[in-house]
Amino acid sequence: MHEMSLAESVLGAIEEAARAQGFGGVKTVRLEIGRLAAVELDALRFAFDVVKRGGVADGARLDIVEVPGAAWCMRCCEVVPLSARGDACPRCGGFQMQVSAGEELRVKELEVV
């Protein structure tokens, strides 16, 4: 379950921001996660609930904004929506696709106290 290491990395980024900016706690953590990032959202929520205990994010709510997938179709020469890796282009049926969105995982926003 790589979601535990992802949750630990998110917590590390939050703790680093708390040291640098001098805030004492976090009320809300907003993550942006791409649909193609291969992250199980429920497992990440569970892992974050575990790792945040006793730290600066203890009691924080986790909000996840899911970013849809998109890819550049080399055959159509257009950006098209992509639901999953390996899917065909919804316009031409081709498989020569280069992912352009949906792989991200970033801390988008912190609501601090």
C-alpha positions as CSV (number, residue, x, y, z in Angstrom):
1,M,0.0,0.0,0.0
2,H,1.9,3.0,-1.2
3,E,-0.8,5.3,0.1
4,M,0.8,5.2,3.5
5,S,4.1,6.6,2.2
6,L,2.2,9.2,0.2
7,A,0.4,10.2,3.4
8,E,3.7,10.4,5.2
9,S,5.1,12.6,2.4
10,V,2.1,14.9,2.6
11,L,2.5,15.2,6.4
12,G,6.2,16.0,5.9
13,A,5.4,18.8,3.5
14,I,2.8,20.2,6.0
15,E,5.3,20.0,8.9
16,E,8.0,21.7,6.8
17,A,5.5,24.5,5.9
18,A,4.6,24.9,9.6
19,R,8.2,25.4,10.6
20,A,8.9,27.8,7.7
21,Q,5.7,29.9,8.2
22,G,5.3,29.5,11.9
23,F,1.7,28.2,12.2
24,G,0.7,25.9,15.0
25,G,-1.9,23.7,13.5
26,V,-3.9,22.8,10.4
27,K,-7.7,22.6,10.1
28,T,-8.0,21.5,6.4
29,V,-5.6,19.9,3.9
30,R,-6.7,20.2,0.3
31,L,-4.9,17.8,-2.1
32,E,-5.1,17.7,-5.9
33,I,-4.9,14.2,-7.1
34,G,-5.0,13.1,-10.8
35,R,-7.3,10.3,-11.8
36,L,-4.4,8.6,-13.5
37,A,-2.1,8.9,-10.5
38,A,-2.8,5.3,-9.3
39,V,-3.9,6.4,-5.9
40,E,-6.6,4.7,-4.0
41,L,-8.4,7.6,-2.4
42,D,-10.0,5.7,0.5
43,A,-6.7,4.1,1.4
44,L,-5.0,7.5,1.3
45,R,-7.7,9.0,3.6
46,F,-7.2,6.2,6.0
47,A,-3.4,6.5,5.9
48,F,-3.6,10.2,6.5
49,D,-5.9,9.7,9.5
50,V,-3.2,7.4,11.0
51,V,-0.1,9.5,10.3
52,K,-1.5,12.9,11.3
53,R,-2.2,11.9,14.9
54,G,-0.2,13.8,17.5
55,G,1.3,16.2,15.0
56,V,0.6,19.6,13.5
57,A,-2.2,18.2,11.4
58,D,-3.9,16.3,14.2
59,G,-7.7,16.8,13.7
60,A,-7.3,18.2,10.2
61,R,-9.9,17.4,7.6
62,L,-8.6,16.0,4.3
63,D,-10.3,17.4,1.1
64,I,-9.4,15.7,-2.2
65,V,-9.9,17.4,-5.5
66,E,-9.8,14.9,-8.3
67,V,-8.2,16.1,-11.6
68,P,-9.5,14.4,-14.7
69,G,-7.1,12.7,-17.1
70,A,-6.1,14.1,-20.4
71,A,-3.7,13.1,-23.2
72,W,-2.3,14.5,-26.4
73,C,-3.3,12.2,-29.2
74,M,-0.5,12.0,-31.7
75,R,-2.9,10.9,-34.4
76,C,-5.5,13.6,-33.9
77,C,-3.0,16.2,-32.8
78,E,-5.5,17.2,-30.0
79,V,-5.8,17.0,-26.3
80,V,-8.5,14.5,-25.4
81,P,-10.1,13.3,-22.1
82,L,-8.5,10.1,-20.8
83,S,-10.3,7.9,-18.2
84,A,-7.5,5.3,-17.8
85,R,-4.0,4.6,-19.0
86,G,-4.1,2.4,-22.1
87,D,-7.5,3.7,-23.2
88,A,-7.9,4.5,-26.9
89,C,-8.5,8.1,-28.1
90,P,-12.2,8.8,-27.9
91,R,-12.0,10.7,-31.2
92,C,-10.0,8.5,-33.5
93,G,-9.5,5.2,-31.6
94,G,-5.7,5.5,-31.8
95,F,-3.4,4.4,-29.0
96,Q,-0.5,6.8,-29.5
97,M,-1.3,8.9,-26.5
98,Q,0.9,11.1,-24.3
99,V,-0.6,11.9,-20.9
100,S,-0.8,15.6,-20.3
101,A,-3.0,15.8,-17.1
102,G,-4.2,13.5,-14.4
103,E,-1.0,12.3,-12.9
104,E,-0.5,15.0,-10.3
105,L,-0.5,14.7,-6.5
106,R,0.1,18.0,-4.8
107,V,-0.8,19.8,-1.6
108,K,-3.0,22.5,-3.1
109,E,-4.0,24.4,0.0
110,L,-3.8,24.4,3.8
111,E,-6.2,26.1,6.2
112,V,-4.1,26.9,9.2
113,V,-4.7,28.1,12.8
